[in-house]
Amino acid sequence: MFTFEPIGIVRSCFREKFGIPRQPGLVPAAQATLELLPPYAQPAAVRGLQDFSHLWLLFVFHGLPKGRWQPTVRPPRLGGNRRLGVFATRSPFRPNPLGLSAVRLERIVVGSSHITLHLAGVDLLDGTPVLDIKPYVPYADYLPAATGGFAPEAPKAERVVEFSPQATAFCANWPEDDLRELITQILRQDPRPAYARGSGDAAPQLYGMKLYDLDVRWEVLDGITYVMEIFKF
């Protein structure tokens, strides 16, 4: 029996599971911080880490109901209508709810009593416990001859995203980062459930997702995603 404790906690723009990209790197504008916890929040523990552009994070899927693992799952990439073995997928519903993400390291901030890693391209829910950090080593971790099974290449992100006047004005007045670009990158991935994406866009339905302390509402009509409104919750 093994017992693990988090070495840090992720503070992410994603406040709920819906809307999180299904893999890291698909939304480069998605930012987060990793706050190291005592006794790991010491400069010696991250010495040399700033020389790497990307990191592997081993984390816990903490926002899931317990006891939900099954031997087969329905990957969204396959439209949600074909079952594969759980070990042939990256489903969060696993015997041990562990995840692995490769993220971009933007910078490291070392304070008197804290260490914060600034990250980008994340697919992590706010509050995610991190169990370990490992540097991404290109010569060993990038394997050009590798095959990708049912996901041989990145999903196409070709959806057109348009903003209402209210949403446009809200993004223009947002004080941090490029909110419009973040929302656009997320919605180009079409985070709707597989059954909704396969049912056509003739009858638009309003969807919502939480980013930071914001509620973003959008709908899809004739293949175009319309951001209808953005407001604080």
C-alpha positions in Angstrom: 0.0 0.0 0.0 1.3 3.4 -1.0 0.3 6.8 0.5 1.0 10.0 -1.5 0.7 13.6 -0.5 0.4 16.6 -2.9 3.5 18.6 -3.5 1.5 21.5 -4.9 -2.0 22.8 -5.9 -3.0 24.1 -9.3 -4.8 27.5 -9.6 -6.4 27.4 -13.1 -8.7 29.4 -15.3 -11.0 26.4 -15.4 -13.5 26.4 -12.5 -15.5 23.3 -13.7 -14.9 20.2 -15.8 -17.0 21.3 -18.7 -14.9 23.3 -21.2 -11.5 22.0 -20.1 -9.6 20.9 -23.3 -9.4 17.1 -23.5 -5.6 17.2 -23.8 -2.8 19.6 -22.8 -1.5 22.0 -25.4 -4.8 22.3 -27.4 -5.5 25.7 -25.8 -2.2 27.5 -25.5 -3.9 30.5 -23.9 -5.1 28.4 -21.0 -2.9 29.6 -18.0 -2.5 28.4 -14.5 -0.1 28.5 -11.5 1.2 25.7 -9.5 1.8 26.7 -5.9 4.2 24.4 -4.1 3.3 23.3 -0.6 5.6 23.1 2.5 8.1 21.4 2.8 8.5 21.4 -1.0 8.3 25.2 -1.4 12.0 25.8 -1.2 14.4 27.1 -3.8 16.6 24.1 -3.7 13.7 21.9 -4.9 13.4 23.8 -8.2 17.0 24.6 -8.9 17.7 24.1 -12.6 14.0 23.7 -13.5 13.9 27.1 -15.2 16.1 25.7 -18.0 13.3 23.5 -19.3 10.5 24.8 -21.5 8.0 22.2 -20.6 7.1 20.0 -17.6 5.3 16.7 -16.9 2.8 17.0 -14.1 1.5 13.9 -12.3 -1.8 14.9 -10.7 -5.0 13.6 -9.2 -8.4 13.9 -10.9 -10.0 15.4 -7.8 -13.3 16.6 -9.2 -14.8 13.1 -9.9 -17.3 10.9 -8.0 -15.6 8.1 -6.2 -16.0 4.4 -7.2 -16.9 5.2 -10.8 -14.2 3.3 -12.7 -15.2 0.8 -15.4 -13.1 -1.6 -17.5 -14.4 0.1 -20.7 -15.1 3.7 -21.5 -16.5 5.8 -24.4 -13.8 8.2 -25.7 -15.3 11.5 -26.8 -12.9 11.4 -29.8 -14.8 8.5 -31.1 -18.2 10.3 -30.8 -19.0 8.6 -27.5 -20.5 5.6 -29.2 -17.7 3.1 -29.1 -16.2 1.4 -26.1 -12.5 0.9 -25.5 -10.5 -0.5 -22.6 -9.9 2.1 -19.9 -6.1 1.5 -20.2 -6.3 2.3 -24.0 -7.7 5.8 -23.2 -7.0 8.8 -21.1 -10.4 8.8 -19.4 -10.3 10.2 -15.8 -12.5 7.4 -14.6 -9.7 5.0 -13.8 -8.9 2.5 -11.0 -6.5 5.1 -9.6 -7.6 8.6 -10.6 -4.1 9.8 -11.8 -3.5 12.1 -14.7 -0.4 13.1 -16.6 0.0 16.5 -18.5 2.8 18.1 -20.4 2.5 21.9 -19.9 4.6 24.9 -20.8 6.7 26.5 -18.1 6.4 30.3 -18.4 8.4 31.3 -15.4 9.1 30.5 -11.7 8.5 33.0 -9.0 10.4 32.5 -5.7 9.3 34.4 -2.7 10.3 34.4 0.9 7.8 31.7 1.8 6.4 30.5 -1.4 7.3 29.1 -4.9 4.9 29.5 -7.8 5.3 28.0 -11.2 3.5 29.9 -14.0 2.1 27.5 -16.7 0.4 27.6 -20.0 -1.4 25.2 -22.3 -3.0 23.5 -19.3 -6.0 21.1 -19.2 -6.3 21.1 -15.4 -9.2 22.0 -13.1 -8.7 24.7 -10.5 -7.6 23.1 -7.2 -6.0 20.1 -8.8 -3.5 18.3 -6.5 -0.1 17.7 -8.1 1.9 14.7 -6.9 5.1 15.2 -8.8 6.9 17.4 -11.3 9.3 16.1 -13.9 11.1 18.0 -16.6 10.1 17.3 -20.2 13.3 16.0 -22.0 12.8 16.3 -25.8 15.3 13.6 -26.8 13.6 11.0 -24.6 10.0 12.2 -24.5 9.5 13.0 -28.2 9.2 9.8 -30.2 8.7 10.5 -33.9 7.9 6.9 -34.8 5.2 6.5 -32.2 1.6 5.7 -33.3 -1.5 7.2 -31.7 -4.2 4.5 -32.0 -7.6 6.0 -32.3 -6.1 9.5 -31.9 -3.3 9.7 -34.5 -3.3 13.5 -34.7 -4.7 16.5 -32.9 -8.4 17.2 -33.5 -9.1 19.9 -36.0 -10.1 23.3 -34.4 -11.8 24.9 -37.4 -15.0 26.2 -35.9 -15.8 29.8 -36.4 -16.3 31.7 -33.2 -18.1 35.1 -33.1 -18.8 37.4 -30.2 -21.9 39.5 -29.5 -21.4 43.2 -28.8 -21.8 42.5 -25.0 -19.2 39.8 -25.1 -16.8 41.9 -27.2 -17.1 44.8 -24.8 -16.6 42.6 -21.8 -13.4 41.0 -23.2 -12.1 44.5 -24.2 -12.4 45.6 -20.5 -11.0 42.4 -19.0 -7.9 43.4 -17.1 -5.8 40.3 -17.4 -4.5 38.3 -20.3 -6.4 37.9 -23.6 -9.8 36.7 -22.5 -11.2 36.7 -26.1 -8.3 34.5 -27.4 -8.7 32.1 -24.5 -12.5 31.7 -25.1 -11.9 31.4 -28.9 -9.3 28.6 -28.5 -11.6 26.7 -26.1 -14.7 26.9 -28.3 -12.8 26.0 -31.4 -12.3 22.6 -29.8 -16.1 22.3 -29.5 -16.4 21.2 -25.8 -20.0 20.1 -26.2 -20.9 16.5 -25.4 -20.5 14.0 -28.3 -24.2 13.5 -28.6 -24.8 17.2 -29.0 -22.1 17.6 -31.6 -23.6 14.7 -33.6 -27.2 16.0 -33.5 -26.6 19.0 -35.8 -27.0 22.7 -35.1 -30.5 23.3 -36.4 -32.0 23.8 -32.9 -29.4 25.9 -31.0 -29.0 25.3 -27.3 -27.4 27.7 -24.9 -24.3 26.4 -23.2 -22.2 27.8 -20.4 -18.8 27.3 -18.8 -17.0 28.9 -15.9 -13.6 30.6 -16.5 -12.0 32.4 -13.7 -14.9 34.0 -11.9 -16.9 34.4 -15.1 -19.8 32.7 -16.7 -19.5 32.4 -20.5 -22.6 31.6 -22.5 -22.6 30.5 -26.1 -24.7 28.6 -28.7 -24.0 26.9 -32.0 -26.0 27.7 -35.2 -25.3 26.6 -38.8 -21.7 25.6 -37.8 -20.8 28.9 -36.1 -20.3 29.3 -32.4 -21.7 32.5 -31.0 -20.6 33.8 -27.7 -23.8 35.4 -26.4 -22.8 36.9 -23.1 -20.1 37.0 -20.4 -20.8 38.0 -16.8 -19.3 37.5 -13.3 -20.9 35.0 -11.1 
